[in-house]
Amino acid sequence: MEEIGRWQLMPRIGIGRMSAGGSEKTQTIEDTTYKLEISRSSTFLNPGISAGYRTSNLCSIILDVSYRCPLQSCNTTYTVTETDLPSVTETVKSRSWSNDLSVSVGIQLHMGLGKKR
């Protein structure tokens, strides 16, 4: 954390595993079965920064920006199965799925500050 007068800057970066989840949906219409499977990456890079302005010894106004970027591709597989015919499968990969940008504004309460810095 860097403090300049009443301003505070808190950059951060992290790497780790999260549960972004996956999903599967199957539907049968007459003799045709449609199946959609989505597999999302579980390893992410998380850079971010928080900037705060101390309004008093008790609180600061905070702006927080965080970005979540998957390090592996996410896959979607679509399969169509008809009786007496071979299955048709199409797979699509993308690194842009599961990206997340979060921007927050809030108030931070300080505890244990004896005097103004």
Secondary structure as GFF3:
##gff-version 3
##sequence-region A 1 117
A	DSSP	beta_strand	2	4	.	.	.	ID=ss1
A	DSSP	beta_strand	7	17	.	.	.	ID=ss2
A	DSSP	beta_strand	22	29	.	.	.	ID=ss3
A	DSSP	beta_strand	32	39	.	.	.	ID=ss4
A	DSSP	beta_strand	43	54	.	.	.	ID=ss5
A	DSSP	beta_strand	59	70	.	.	.	ID=ss6
A	DSSP	beta_strand	74	82	.	.	.	ID=ss7
A	DSSP	beta_strand	88	94	.	.	.	ID=ss8
A	DSSP	beta_strand	100	109	.	.	.	ID=ss9
###
